[in-house]
Amino acid sequence: MSTEASLVWGLLFGCIGLGYFLYGKQQRKAIPFMCGVGLMLFPYFVSNSIVMVLIGAILMAIPYFVRI
């Protein structure tokens, strides 16, 4: 069951994921590209808002800490 909070978080993470996706594609960097795909897709499979925020925060932090 979807709540308003999960819809808003899903939209926010999807927009950030699109930015990561486009950046990774343009710069030919795999980690931002894959994190962007993950950020755009995972809200479809997670309905709990707290878990969604945790997963989204982890996926957004990965490109910052992993520099390859």
ABEGO torsion letter per residue (X at the ends): XBBAAAAAAAAAAAAAAAAAAAAAAAAGBAAAAAAAAAAAAAAAABABAAAAAAAAAAAAAAAAABBX
